[in-house]
């Protein structure tokens, strides 16, 4: 595919974009096979959404009461319930991140192989022309490994990096594979911030 596109005017750029798109589709297929179709992932996702809805309703009731505790529930018991729901949400988000870890390793291996292949194909060749001279920090990456001093020459590394980020993110949104928003908001992840209430 890369050799067929390289005969075109923007062949090298199109080759990198096409390979990046194909890699994104492959990575999402691997993620679906290893994660998204499993019962564990679906139950964790449903749990996160359920806990986040419950937490939102508790917060809206608390703020709607104007800070005054309703007669049915004292403020301390309401706060304890909210803390329990928040900790359940954080736990589910952490478990979701751990579940995604195994597919992340496989996807990283695929990306490493593809990157090595592209690096050998386009070594020392400018694959695109930037419409501006980037700032020096970005220029180190955009001009990496290229001969000459033209700052608008774009190396494969930079183009592949930009395409990978944008194509894969949009593909995840299109297929509905993005993590629940509550998982990000709960500070979910392997290394979540410490809870200040615990101190």
TIROPA-75312 format. One record per residue (C-alpha): residue in three letters; y, x, z. Coordinates in steps of 0.2 Angstrom, whole numbers. Example, Ala and Ser with C-alpha at 12.3 -4.5 7.8 and 13.67 -1.06 7.14 Angstrom:
2
{residu ALA; py -22; px 62; pz 39}
{residu SER; py -5; px 68; pz 36}
END
This chain:
199
{residu UNK; py 0; px 0; pz 0}
{residu UNK; py 12; px 14; pz 4}
{residu UNK; py 9; px 23; pz -12}
{residu UNK; py 12; px 7; pz -22}
{residu UNK; py 28; px 3; pz -13}
{residu UNK; py 35; px 21; pz -15}
{residu UNK; py 38; px 20; pz -33}
{residu UNK; py 51; px 7; pz -30}
{residu UNK; py 69; px 11; pz -26}
{residu UNK; py 68; px 8; pz -8}
{residu UNK; py 49; px 11; pz -8}
{residu UNK; py 48; px 22; pz 8}
{residu UNK; py 59; px 10; pz 18}
{residu UNK; py 48; px -5; pz 12}
{residu UNK; py 32; px 5; pz 16}
{residu UNK; py 37; px 8; pz 34}
{residu UNK; py 43; px -10; pz 36}
{residu UNK; py 27; px -17; pz 28}
{residu UNK; py 16; px -5; pz 39}
{residu UNK; py 26; px -10; pz 54}
{residu UNK; py 23; px -28; pz 51}
{residu UNK; py 5; px -26; pz 48}
{residu UNK; py 3; px -16; pz 64}
{residu UNK; py 12; px -30; pz 73}
{residu UNK; py 0; px -43; pz 67}
{residu UNK; py -15; px -32; pz 71}
{residu UNK; py -8; px -29; pz 89}
{residu UNK; py -5; px -48; pz 92}
{residu UNK; py -23; px -51; pz 85}
{residu UNK; py -30; px -39; pz 97}
{residu UNK; py -20; px -46; pz 111}
{residu UNK; py -25; px -64; pz 107}
{residu UNK; py -43; px -58; pz 107}
{residu UNK; py -43; px -49; pz 123}
{residu UNK; py -30; px -59; pz 133}
{residu UNK; py -22; px -75; pz 126}
{residu UNK; py -37; px -85; pz 123}
{residu UNK; py -45; px -81; pz 140}
{residu UNK; py -47; px -94; pz 153}
{residu UNK; py -39; px -82; pz 166}
{residu UNK; py -23; px -79; pz 156}
{residu UNK; py -21; px -98; pz 153}
{residu UNK; py -24; px -103; pz 171}
{residu UNK; py -12; px -89; pz 177}
{residu UNK; py 1; px -95; pz 164}
{residu UNK; py -1; px -113; pz 170}
{residu UNK; py 0; px -108; pz 188}
{residu UNK; py 17; px -98; pz 185}
{residu UNK; py 24; px -113; pz 176}
{residu UNK; py 19; px -125; pz 190}
{residu UNK; py 26; px -114; pz 204}
{residu UNK; py 42; px -111; pz 194}
{residu UNK; py 45; px -130; pz 192}
{residu UNK; py 41; px -133; pz 210}
{residu UNK; py 53; px -119; pz 215}
{residu UNK; py 67; px -126; pz 204}
{residu UNK; py 65; px -144; pz 211}
{residu UNK; py 65; px -137; pz 229}
{residu UNK; py 81; px -127; pz 225}
{residu UNK; py 89; px -142; pz 217}
{residu UNK; py 85; px -153; pz 231}
{residu UNK; py 92; px -140; pz 243}
{residu UNK; py 108; px -138; pz 234}
{residu UNK; py 110; px -156; pz 230}
{residu UNK; py 109; px -160; pz 249}
{residu UNK; py 125; px -149; pz 250}
{residu UNK; py 117; px -138; pz 263}
{residu UNK; py 114; px -152; pz 275}
{residu UNK; py 96; px -154; pz 280}
{residu UNK; py 88; px -171; pz 276}
{residu UNK; py 81; px -180; pz 291}
{residu UNK; py 63; px -179; pz 285}
{residu UNK; py 63; px -160; pz 284}
{residu UNK; py 72; px -147; pz 294}
{residu UNK; py 80; px -132; pz 285}
{residu UNK; py 68; px -119; pz 292}
{residu UNK; py 52; px -128; pz 286}
{residu UNK; py 60; px -130; pz 269}
{residu UNK; py 64; px -112; pz 268}
{residu UNK; py 46; px -107; pz 273}
{residu UNK; py 39; px -118; pz 259}
{residu UNK; py 51; px -110; pz 247}
{residu UNK; py 46; px -93; pz 252}
{residu UNK; py 28; px -98; pz 250}
{residu UNK; py 31; px -104; pz 233}
{residu UNK; py 41; px -89; pz 228}
{residu UNK; py 27; px -77; pz 235}
{residu UNK; py 14; px -87; pz 225}
{residu UNK; py 24; px -86; pz 209}
{residu UNK; py 26; px -67; pz 212}
{residu UNK; py 7; px -65; pz 215}
{residu UNK; py 3; px -75; pz 199}
{residu UNK; py 16; px -64; pz 189}
{residu UNK; py 8; px -48; pz 195}
{residu UNK; py -9; px -54; pz 191}
{residu UNK; py -3; px -59; pz 174}
{residu UNK; py 4; px -41; pz 171}
{residu UNK; py -13; px -34; pz 177}
{residu UNK; py -22; px -45; pz 165}
{residu UNK; py -11; px -39; pz 150}
{residu UNK; py -14; px -21; pz 155}
{residu UNK; py -31; px -19; pz 146}
{residu UNK; py -25; px -25; pz 130}
{residu UNK; py -9; px -14; pz 132}
{residu UNK; py -20; px 1; pz 132}
{residu UNK; py -29; px -4; pz 116}
{residu UNK; py -13; px -9; pz 107}
{residu UNK; py -5; px 8; pz 113}
{residu UNK; py -20; px 17; pz 105}
{residu UNK; py -18; px 7; pz 88}
{residu UNK; py 1; px 11; pz 88}
{residu UNK; py -3; px 30; pz 92}
{residu UNK; py -15; px 31; pz 77}
{residu UNK; py -3; px 22; pz 65}
{residu UNK; py 12; px 32; pz 71}
{residu UNK; py 2; px 48; pz 68}
{residu UNK; py -3; px 42; pz 50}
{residu UNK; py 15; px 38; pz 46}
{residu UNK; py 22; px 54; pz 53}
{residu UNK; py 10; px 64; pz 42}
{residu UNK; py 15; px 53; pz 26}
{residu UNK; py 34; px 54; pz 29}
{residu UNK; py 36; px 71; pz 37}
{residu UNK; py 52; px 79; pz 33}
{residu UNK; py 58; px 64; pz 21}
{residu UNK; py 72; px 52; pz 24}
{residu UNK; py 65; px 35; pz 22}
{residu UNK; py 82; px 26; pz 23}
{residu UNK; py 101; px 28; pz 22}
{residu UNK; py 111; px 21; pz 37}
{residu UNK; py 127; px 13; pz 33}
{residu UNK; py 136; px 23; pz 47}
{residu UNK; py 135; px 39; pz 56}
{residu UNK; py 126; px 35; pz 73}
{residu UNK; py 132; px 41; pz 90}
{residu UNK; py 125; px 59; pz 94}
{residu UNK; py 112; px 52; pz 106}
{residu UNK; py 105; px 40; pz 93}
{residu UNK; py 107; px 53; pz 79}
{residu UNK; py 94; px 64; pz 88}
{residu UNK; py 81; px 51; pz 85}
{residu UNK; py 87; px 44; pz 68}
{residu UNK; py 88; px 62; pz 60}
{residu UNK; py 73; px 69; pz 69}
{residu UNK; py 63; px 81; pz 58}
{residu UNK; py 74; px 79; pz 43}
{residu UNK; py 82; px 94; pz 34}
{residu UNK; py 100; px 94; pz 30}
{residu UNK; py 115; px 89; pz 40}
{residu UNK; py 118; px 71; pz 33}
{residu UNK; py 119; px 60; pz 49}
{residu UNK; py 116; px 44; pz 38}
{residu UNK; py 99; px 50; pz 33}
{residu UNK; py 86; px 40; pz 43}
{residu UNK; py 69; px 47; pz 48}
{residu UNK; py 53; px 37; pz 48}
{residu UNK; py 52; px 37; pz 67}
{residu UNK; py 69; px 28; pz 69}
{residu UNK; py 65; px 14; pz 56}
{residu UNK; py 48; px 12; pz 63}
{residu UNK; py 54; px 10; pz 81}
{residu UNK; py 67; px -3; pz 76}
{residu UNK; py 55; px -13; pz 65}
{residu UNK; py 41; px -12; pz 78}
{residu UNK; py 52; px -19; pz 92}
{residu UNK; py 60; px -33; pz 81}
{residu UNK; py 45; px -39; pz 72}
{residu UNK; py 33; px -39; pz 86}
{residu UNK; py 45; px -48; pz 98}
{residu UNK; py 49; px -61; pz 85}
{residu UNK; py 30; px -63; pz 81}
{residu UNK; py 26; px -66; pz 99}
{residu UNK; py 40; px -80; pz 100}
{residu UNK; py 34; px -88; pz 84}
{residu UNK; py 15; px -88; pz 90}
{residu UNK; py 20; px -94; pz 107}
{residu UNK; py 13; px -78; pz 116}
{residu UNK; py 29; px -74; pz 125}
{residu UNK; py 26; px -73; pz 144}
{residu UNK; py 33; px -88; pz 154}
{residu UNK; py 52; px -85; pz 158}
{residu UNK; py 48; px -88; pz 177}
{residu UNK; py 36; px -73; pz 176}
{residu UNK; py 51; px -62; pz 172}
{residu UNK; py 63; px -70; pz 184}
{residu UNK; py 50; px -69; pz 198}
{residu UNK; py 51; px -50; pz 197}
{residu UNK; py 33; px -50; pz 191}
{residu UNK; py 25; px -34; pz 186}
{residu UNK; py 15; px -20; pz 193}
{residu UNK; py 30; px -12; pz 202}
{residu UNK; py 40; px -27; pz 208}
{residu UNK; py 55; px -25; pz 219}
{residu UNK; py 52; px -25; pz 238}
{residu UNK; py 56; px -42; pz 246}
{residu UNK; py 71; px -39; pz 257}
{residu UNK; py 65; px -54; pz 269}
{residu UNK; py 50; px -44; pz 273}
{residu UNK; py 60; px -30; pz 282}
END
